[in-house]
Amino acid sequence: MKFDLNSDMGEGFGPYRLCDDEAMMKIVSSANIACGFHGGDPDTMARMVRLAKQNGVGIGAHPGLPDRAGFGRREISFHPDELRQQMLYQLGALSAIAKSEGVTVGHFSFHAAMGNMVNRDPVLADLMMDAISTVDSRLVVFVSPKSEIERAAKRAGLKTLALFLADRAYDGGGKLVARGLPGALVKDEASVRVRVRQFLTDGTVEAIDGTVIAMTARSILVHSDTPGALELARIIRSEMEASGATFAPAAELAS
């Protein structure tokens, strides 16, 4: 079966880098490229697009809140239309850079706090998904299974692809354990291998409380800012290959 392996990339700016993006681009099949607000800048975005093109990797927009100091992980109060314009500004910037390099943006993935804010507000989710659909109705939206964003994307006629976060713990209800809580990050090789293997073979994952929950996803995400992210990505890819999985960009797998 075909699966996607993706990572959030280009989240440094200027001379600062979070990850070895060149090496990561040789492992993943889709890259979620920071669009200049929580991370990234025009030069970094162009570098990511060129790297993706060279490696046959799918290109996705990864917009976040305008908060470099907080890496887009702190919620900031904005009017819904302000959030809409911030998202469109970032999507438009990456789309223009990609077009200038002869490639297109194929998918969309919210970053951190912006995604959390959208995901708990059905009205805001519809506003965002309708805007994305107006810009490019072919874009595939990364979603958590059974989330508000997934429902809104489908209402807007957009294709979706569900994510499994291999480096983050889930609670018994299928939601991510909040960063900062014990066990929220899963970084050791043995645990990551077990989780990925269980996901690929059974379509389930063990929650932090021991509950086994269904995980109906076709794409695995590894965060590039997780300590040891590059090695984690290699471990995940090796487990995927061992299971017989083949790789495809998000845009080829969505429904």
Steps between C-alpha positions, in 0.01 A plus 500: 500500500613855429566739788635851533781601737508872566684755708464869585799664334676831438403621846821693558567842355804690378806302614303307764385143429310252715576190299722367223236572237718368217531161668135491611384570146660173389290303752150646476247492218328828598639823647287747696685827436484783755366811330678784682294567813598249773809404300644526154575797276499555123850358446433198723167435329666507157774268623241253630302509175814435297606216728155343476505527122846340480391209720153441359336602829148643520477866602256622764427833668551506877361832626508604864442798725729806471704409809862406434596527868235247595553291185131534422405289801345778711138584430443866417157661484414602144171576331400205277546710186850599616591133533354436156715772343812379684444152364434621146806728507724205582337259256527761227867566568599134477279445195673785316849373589408146395350618171817694422694173538266310268322300772172531689390488862310174538397490863433713807580443868429744784780560749450469877285771664334617179387144435382453859292817482338399173442143612276588793283758320269366226422850370869592475578164343238559229636851441853367452407202285274708275790744450742220414250352256460836329878530452551142380231235530758229416696552822508204738455591868686308768261418785470307822241221464144607590611859564315826439746590225430171325123558513535859377734399217250245377220757519715728282557221248871465582684170511658399831776273624503384862823519698663272754752689713769245572691723743202615709295314759121469477248487782223242525265721301738520206618855569864603527647525849584867556864593458666550836315214665699186589521257211366743239803449275594151385869501406664169591561260213330195652175684574489665159558168322224328699254782436567516127487121463168484688356780290605336172390148587187559711395857430515574873725673752537462875395813687695637794256332742540161332177518302525369144336748262427485127728710281352527151781695334705472183775747584757498781635829633831559675564852632832641385546684831469182708846420641661239274237554231719388212581166662133458598401550138754237390364256759141561388590457134685175573193359679278607213728333247522184713119480501493511121359851479576713195520878508297768327449875554187608683335630185497149353338331801220732607132426470 
